[in-house]
Amino acid sequence: MKKLDISHKILLLCVFAFIIYIAAGSVMSSFDFKRTDVSDSQPLRVIEESALEETPEGEPVNINTAGKYELERLPGVSEATADKIIAYREEFGPFETPEEIMLVSGIGEKKYEAMSEFIYVE
């Protein structure tokens, strides 16, 4: 077998380096390295374990003072609906009766019936 001179060794090394470069490029292109700007993302919500239950236990909820997460525990109340309840309170003042919650967009008779035993006003 013939020995390779230095120029052939360099050429062979360059070919191997190019092959590795191409292979690494194809592997790396399958990864998504986009930077995520955390300042534009939604804030993390810390939810107490009791807020994960579908229906509230214990005391009924005062819909005039309940916070977002407490409202979300009510049957049929999503995050968006809880936001609407709070916005309604801020715009029109406290509810005078529990039935008044049906004036909030997205809460009809069915949702009210599902939550009625868990809510009160004060």
N, C-alpha and C positions, 0 to 999 in steps of 0.2 A: 504494500500500500504506500502510495506516495504521500509525503508530508506536505501540508499546506503552508504556503508562505504567508507572511503577515497581512498582505493586502486581501488574500482570500479569507483569512480568519476574520478580518474586520468586516468584510462583506457578509459573511455568514452570520456574524454577530448582529449586524444591522437587520438582516432578514428575520432572524429570530425575534429581535426586539420589535420589529414592525408587526409580526404575527401576534405577539403578546399584546401589543398596543390595540390592535383591531379586536382581539378577543375580549380584552378588558372593556373596550368601548361598547361592545354589544351587550355585555353584562350590565354595565353601569347605566346604559340607556333605558333599561327596564325599571330602574328605580326613579322615584319622583323626589327630586331634591329641591323642590320649590320651597322657598322660605315662607313660613306662615307668620303674618304680622299679628301678634296676639292683641295688640291694641284695638284692632277692628273686630275681634271676635266677641261673642256674647259672654257675659260674665258667668262664671261657674255658679251654680245654685247649690247651696248646702241645704239638704233636706233632712229633717229629723226623721228618725225611723217611724215615729207615729204618723207622720204625714204620708207615708207610703200606703197606708191602709185605704181601701176603697171607700169605706163608709166610716164616719167618725164614731168613736166609742165614748161613753161617758156623757159629759155635759153637751147640750146642744150648742150651736154656734150662733153668736150674736152677729147678724149680717151687717150691723152698723159699725162694728169695731173690729171685725175679723180681718186679719191680714191675708195676703195672697195665698200663702201655703195652707192656711187654715181653710180658706174657701175652696181650694182645690181638693180637699178631702171630702167635700160634699159630693153625693152621687150626681153625675152628669156635668160637673163643673171642671172644665179644662183650664189650662193656664190662660188662654185667651179670654174665656168667660170670666175668670176671676179678675182679670184686668178690666173687663167691661163693668163688672159690679163695682169695683173700686172707683172707676172713672165716673160712673153714674152717681155714686155717693158724693164725690167731690163736686160734681156739677149741680146736683139737685138737692143735696143735703141728705140727712139720714132717712131711712125707710120708716114709714109710720106703721105699716103692717107687714107681716111676712109675705103676703100675697103681692105686695108692691114690687117684689123682685122680678115679677113677670114683665115689668116695664123695661127691663134690661134686654137689649137685643140678644137673641139667641136663647132666651129662657122662656119657654112656653109652658102650657099646662102640664105636659108629660114630665118635663124636667122639674117643674115645681112640685108635682105630686111625689116624685122620687126623693126630693130633698126636704119636703115640708116637715117631716117629723124630726129633722135634725137642725132646724133653724128657728130663731126667734128674734124679736127686735126689742130694744130697750132704750 
